[in-house]
């Protein structure tokens, strides 16, 4: 009997009683016309990725979805947890909706236009993944708000709505976590145009790419806390300083803390409030001149190409495996880690043989205005970077991929 018990114990240690649920995978595509990113949702419907969006919404057809939520349901309260600027006050508006179903307010992240509609059940059709390939198709129970087709203005052609990926109760990561019993976190690896599809994984890693088989990039992540902003579910981080080629940019005291620093996929190039932008571009221009004086290539400035201020003749810039040889930009984050940007993340080619510093000044915002973020980190500066948004541990993980691999190198061939 002792031998039998020992064998049973050994078997239980060797073989887990039940397998863990697998995370959920979708490809991420960059739209060439708008520079926005989309992911497939179901039945050919593509949704725009909005990492600051609190909801999933689409142009639902009448009778397409099977159920509606009463106003009294907790789900309705979650849908109205974050008021949309410019929209009506949250609520069910019983006087307008005789059936007492939940009213949700949807927002176009590009135009800022909002609209009201019902909140309904739907399905997110994707694949589970082992981190290196899709494994099997899965239909994830989800909740989405309905919106009129007029709300699609300025979004990529063929898109039917928006997938909010913020830290809210009805954002897509939370919906997948609840339905699939996986962690409330997601990996995002945004592609650069022309380099294939990027990848989003809901529920955590691992993440492997074809350029380095067997390497799990989630093991390379470094972390900084996600900062909660009252009344805003977007993903904020604490930036303590900005440096150009190792020299601290002289921004005003507490400028970065005033308004905070947020990550966004609705803007393509990083935006800086004027009190941060002005010293930053001055520091970059001076560092580039100094680089030439110290024996590096002498960059020739050319006429700026809107919306950029600093542009240079590409023939005067040395091109390396990590982009143009220009001063390195670093954001010093809480936790003692740096988000560093080489030429691939800091410079963009434009018309006329020029390359420009891919950072722009916020318009319509005064210096030091705390109602606006100090910095909005745009999609371009997140491309080919593995990002992990962990809402449970309240932290952001990141790792810039080596020069020989890209987010577009995920193998979407299904196993089995």
N, C-alpha and C positions, 0 to 999 in steps of 0.2 A: 504493500500500500504506500509506503514511504517513497518507493521508486516511482510509482504512478503519479503521486502528488508532485514529485520533483519534475517529472516530465511535463505535467500540465502547467506548472509554474514557468518552466523554460519556454514552452510554446506561447504562453500569454505574454512573455517578455519579447519574444521574437516577432510575434504578429499582433498588431494592435487590434483591440476588440472592434473598433469601427474607424473607418477612414475619415479624415477631416474633410469638410466641404472645400471644394476647389474654388479659387477666385474666378471672376468673370472678366472676359477679354473682349475688346472691340478694337478695330483699327481706327486711326485718327488721320483724317485727310486735310491738307491745307488747300484752301480755295485760291486760285491764282488771281481772281478778280478783286477779292475783298481782303485777302490775307487772314481771313478767319479760318477756324478749324471746325470740322464736322465729324460726327460719328454716326454709324447706322443705329437706328432704334428698333424698328420692326417694319416688315412688309415694304422695304424700299424707302422708308421714311428716314431722312437724314436730319439730325438736330445739330444746331450750332453749339459748340463747347463754350460755356461761360463759367469759369471757375469761381466767379463771384455771384452767380445766380442762385437764389434760394429754392427755385422750383423747376420742375420739368413741365414745359408747355408745348402744345402743338395746335394746329388748326384742325380740331376734331370735327368729323362729319356727323350730322344728326343721326342718332341711333347707332353710331359705330361702337360706342362703349357701353357695356352692359349695366352699369350701376352708377348711382349718384349718392353723394354723401349728405346726410342731414346737417343742418347748421349746428346741432348739438354735439356732433362727433368731435373727439379730440383732434382728428385729422384736419378738420376745418380750422381749428385754432392754430395748428401748425402752419397751415397754408397762409394764414394772415399774421404770422408772428413778426414779419418784417415789412412794415408799410413801404409801398413803392412811392418814391417822390413824384408828386404831380397827380397821383391817383386819389380816388375817394378814400375816406376813412375805411379801414377794414371792417368787415361785418357781413351779415347775411342779407341785409336789405330786404327784409320780409315784405315790405310794402311793394317791392318791385318783383320779387320772385314768390308767386303764390304757393308754390310747392314746398317752400322752405328749404331748398337745397343750397349747398354751400356756394358762396361767391368767392372766387379767387381773383387776384389781380396780377396780371402778367405784364412783363416789361420787355421791350426790345432793347438789348444792351448797347446797340449802336446809335439808334435815334433817340432813345430815352422815352419813346411813346409807350403808354400803357393802355391796357384794356381789361375789362372784367369778363368773367366767364365761369362756367361751372367747373367743379372738380370731380374727376371721374377715374374709374379704374381702367388700367391698360396693361400691356405686356411689353417688357424689354427683352427682345430676342437676341441672344448673343451666344458665346461659347465659353465653357469653362476652360481653364488652362493649367498646365503644369509649370508654366513660366517660360517654356521654350517653344511650345506649339499649342494650338487649340486642341482640346480633347473631345468635347461633345457639346452639341447644341443644348441650350437651356432657355426656358421661357420664364422670365423673372416677373413676379407680380409687382406692379408699380402703380403709382398714382400720378396723374398729369392734369394740368389745368388746360381748359380749352380757350382758344383765342381766335379772333377774326383774321382772315387772310391779310387784311391791311397791315397787321402787325409784322409782316414779313419784309417790309420795305428795308432795303439796304443790306439784307442778309444774303448769303450765297444762293445762287440760282439752284432750285431743286430742294432746298431745305424747307422743312415744314414746321420748324419751331426751334426751341432752345433746350439744351440739357444743362440745368444748373448743377454745379459741382461744389457749391459752397458748404459751409459747416452747419447746415440747417436740417431740420427733421424730415423735410420732403425733397431734399436734393437727391440726385441719383445715387451717390455713394451710400447715403443712409437707407434708401429704398432697397438697394441690393443687399446691404448688410442685414436688414431685417428679414427679407424674404429668403436669402440663401444661408443665413447663419454664419456669415463671414465677418471679418473685422470691418469697422467703419473707417476705412482709409482707402486711398487709391494711389496707384502709380500713374504718372503721366509723362510720356516721352514725345514731345512735339516734333514733327518732321520739318525739315527745310524744303522749300519748293523744289520739285524735280528729283527728290531723293527717296521716293516711295512713301508708304503709309507709316505714320508713327503708331503708337500703341497706348491704350489706357487699360489698366487692370484694376478692377474693383475688388477689394478684399485683401490686398497685399501681394507680396512677391511669392516666389523669386521672379527675376527677369533675366533672361539670357538672350543674346543676339548672335547672329550667325558668324560675325567676324571673330568672336572668341568663344567657341563652343565650350560649355561647361562652366563658364564664368558667370556667377550670379552678381549682377551689378547692385543689388540691394545691400550686399555686404560691403560695398564701397561708400555707402551714404554717410555723410556727416549731418548733424542735426542742429537746428535752432528752434526755439519755442515759437509756436503760433500765438499771436497776440489777439485777444478777444476785444472787439470794439462794440460797445453797447448799441443795440439797434441795427447792427450791420453784420451779416454772416460771412462776409468776404474773408479771405485769408491774408492777414497782416503779419508782418515780422518786424522786429526791432532792429533798426540799422543804427549803429553807434557812430560810425564815421564812414566817409568815402575817401579813397586814396587813388591817386593817379601815379603809376610807376613808383609806388611805395611812399609817396609824399601825401600827407593828409590835406584834403581840400578844405580851405578856410571858410566853411559855411558858418552862418551866425549860430550862436549858442542856442541849443534846443530846437534848431530849425527842423531837424529830422524827426524829433519826437512830436513836434507840432503837426498834427494831422496824420502822422504815421506813414508807413511804407506798405503798400498793398500789391499783390500779384494779380495780373489781369490778362485775359485772352481777348478782350474786346478791343484793346489798343495793340497796335503792332510794334511800335517802337517806344521805348521807355520815355515817360513824361516826367519832367521835374518842375516843381514850383519855382517861380522866378528867383527867390532867395537862395535856392539850392542850385538852380541851373546856371546862373551867371558865373559864380565862382568855379563851378565844375568845368564849363567849356573853356574858361580862361586858363585853368590849370592844365587841361588837356593840350591846348594850343601851345602853351609854353613848354610843356614836357616834350612835345613832338619837335619843336625847334631845338631844344637841348639835346635830344637824341641825335639830330643831324650834326650838331656842333661837336659831339663826342665821337664822330666817325661813322654814324649810321647814315642811311639815305636821307637826303635833304628833300623833305616833302614840299611840293609847290602848291600853294593854295590856288584854287580856282573860284569862279563865281558860284556862290551858294545855289543849290538846287532845293527848292521848297519841298518839304518843310524844314530842311536841315540848315544849319548855320555854318558849320565847318566842313568844307569839301576840298578834296585834293586830287591832282592829276594822278591817275593810277600808275602811269609810267614812272613817277617819282617815288613810288612806294615799293618797298621790297615785299614780295609775296612768299609766304612760308607755308608749311603744312598746317599751321594753326591760324591761317589768315594773314592779313597785312601786318607787317612788323610795325606796330604802333604801341604807345604806352599802355601798359596793363591797367585796367580799372578794377578796383576791389571794393566791395561793400563789407565792412566789418559788422558781423551780426552778433546778437546776443548768444552767449555760449562759447565765445572765442573762436568762431569759424568765419571764413571769408567766402563770399560769393564772388569769384574772380572771373573777369571777362577779357579774353584775348581778342585778336583782330576778327576772328570769325563771329564773335558776339557783339563787337563794338562798331564795326564798319560795314556799310552796305554800298554795293555798286549801284550807281544811278546812270542816267543817260549822259552821253557826251564823254565817256571815258573817265568819269570821276568816281571817287569813293568818298562817302560822307560819314561823319560821326553820327551813329544811329540813335541819337538822343535828342528829344525836342522839348521845347518849353510849353508848359500848360498855358492855354489861352483862357482869358476871362477870369483868371485867378490872381489875386494880389499876393505879393510877397508876404509870407508869414501867416496867410489866411488858414486858420486851423480847421475850417470847414472842408478843406480839400486836403488830400494826402500830400506829403512832401515829395514823394516819389511813387509813381505807378510803374512797376516793372512789366514791360510789354512782352508779347509773345515771341518776338524776334530774339530777345535776350534769354529766352527759356528753351529755344530750339536745340536739339541734340544734348539736352541735359536731362538726366533721370531725376524726376521729382516725386517725392512721396509725401502726400498730404494725409497726416494721421490725426483724425479728429478725436480718437480715443485718448491718445497720449499727448494731444495738443502740441504737435511738433511738425516741422517741415524738414524732410531729408532731401539732400541733393548731391549729385555727382555729375560733373561734366565729362561726357564720353571722350575717350582718346581719339586722336585725329583720324585713325584708320577705321572707325566705326560710326554708325549713324543710328538715329531712332528708326529710320526706314529699313533697318536690317533685321527686324523681327521676322521669324519664319511663320507665316500664317497658314502653312499646310497642316491640315488636321491629322493627328496621329490615329492609328487604328483604322 
